[in-house]
Amino acid sequence: MGGMRPAATAGRGRCRMTTHTGRDAARGSSREGAVRASDRRVIRPAAAARPATDTSRAPRGGDPTIVARRILSELWNGEEHARLFDLVDPDCAIDDWPSSAPACGRLLLLNLIDTYKAFVPDLQFQVEEEISESRRAMCYWSATGAHHGVAGGVQPTGNAVRLHGVMTVALSRRDTVEHLRATWDICGLIQQLGLDARGFDAALNLPIADVRVRAISRTAGVPLLFFPVMSLPGWVTWRRFIDVYKTRRSVVTFQTIGNRLALQHAPVPAGYDIRSETAAMWCRLKEAGIDGPFDVVGHSAGGTLALDFALEHPHQVRSLVLVEPSAAWILEGLGRSTDEIRRHVRDRLTEYRRPVTVAGYARFLKQTYLDPRYDPYKSPRWEMLCTYKDNMRFRSALYTHADDVARLASVTYPTMLVRGRHSDALHGAVIDAIRDAVPHARVVEMDGGHVPHYGDGFEPFVRLLDEFHTAAGAAAPTGDVSARGHDLQPA
């Protein structure tokens, strides 16, 4: 691993303002004009602080304190990105960071959440005190977590992180969010983690045509690298698995370029393809100081990305698990495509070129899942899936990608292919082709359709991964998620 850039003294760069930690320090300029002292009511004193998720006693309708709690519980704690457009106005303000990027308002707040979670993955907020007046409320909050995230080339310490700040919410007469402004104790975070303020600004203002990486490191050993599907960020699609593994394995995942751009309804960049995704992800891993070899796991579109990464960077792969990969290019390269499969691919490409609608996206998900019990409208992730539905416009790259199939014969790392018993002809044929082309590849069939590792298949798939990685020798400390130039120590 290359040398890590030395961390600058905390407070350098943009972090020149005085950092206030605690409610009392935050009551200065942010409180002025927000609530008249003669007309305010204290909803909850600091001595009775409670989790931000406690909204059971709050009155319904037109109460800005409910909105404040939901911003903390749903956006910050739960990372429910669909709530961004309900709870945050387009011009929301972050008072304690003079950002230099074109990102502003909602997008800047989302970038801030992503950046905090990259360093402190388990950061959780709670309400300390609320003060309201008519349609305006002020919320004093605190947040706690631990520095287990690998980001900015800084080694995770495991040290506790404690933040404090203030947020004001104003509602319109129609009970919509008119304005949100807050201090998020950014300098407090920078100082506690020993970060370079310029580096934090770069992480916050990541170029839009780039990927965001999350890496959690609490133990030494071979890290797990989960490749996400196109529909949601990796820390959402792989959340259940990350929760299982994060205390006993280092875990890495990311958000694809297509998924990030989908949130903004941005156009597909010229030249965008599968290699754009894997190359950007590899660059981001190196810049963050994250090194392999990895145990790579990918599903569906993520399986296609994972295979491309494994072929491009074989030295970074300890083992490879592909669940229902969509790598149709292999069938064409080996002359194993059929009229049925080509028709399937043409239908998919036609679907991706259509205007994206909620009904069309629901139909696509239903067709893709290949499970008669699955109803996208009843999915707990339905609203968030809709928030990112424009990812459909980026999916053509999955079927227009091409590579040299002869490269598959050079694969030396252990490879396991997982198929759903009730999957379709395309994905079954891709798995058969990879099995025949990759030396010593193993195929496992699970109950279910295109997503056999979720639902009833979750626990069997975890056991399958554990057995496969143990057999592959993945428990040996041959690779680490670590800051460049440092040996990673369990935190």
CORVEN-V174668 format. One record per run of one state. SS is the DSSP state (~ for helix, > for strand, _ for the rest). FROM is the first residue (numbers start at 0). LEN is the number of residues. If there is no record, write none. Layout:
# CORVEN-V174668
SS	FROM	LEN
SS	FROM	LEN
This chain:
# CORVEN-V174668
_	0	22
~	22	4
_	26	10
~	36	3
_	39	1
>	40	4
_	44	1
~	45	3
_	48	1
>	49	2
_	51	12
~	63	14
_	77	3
~	80	7
_	87	5
>	92	2
_	94	10
~	104	15
_	119	4
>	123	10
_	133	2
>	135	11
_	146	2
>	148	1
_	149	1
>	150	1
_	151	2
>	153	1
_	154	5
>	159	12
_	171	5
>	176	7
_	183	2
~	185	8
_	193	3
~	196	8
_	204	7
>	211	5
_	216	6
>	222	5
_	227	6
~	233	4
_	237	1
~	238	7
_	245	5
>	250	5
_	255	1
~	256	7
_	263	10
~	273	15
_	288	5
>	293	6
_	299	1
~	300	12
_	312	1
~	313	3
>	316	7
_	323	5
~	328	6
_	334	4
~	338	15
_	353	4
~	357	12
_	369	6
~	375	3
_	378	3
~	381	6
_	387	1
~	388	6
_	394	1
~	395	5
_	400	4
~	404	6
_	410	3
>	413	7
_	420	4
~	424	13
_	437	4
>	441	5
_	446	10
~	456	15
_	471	20
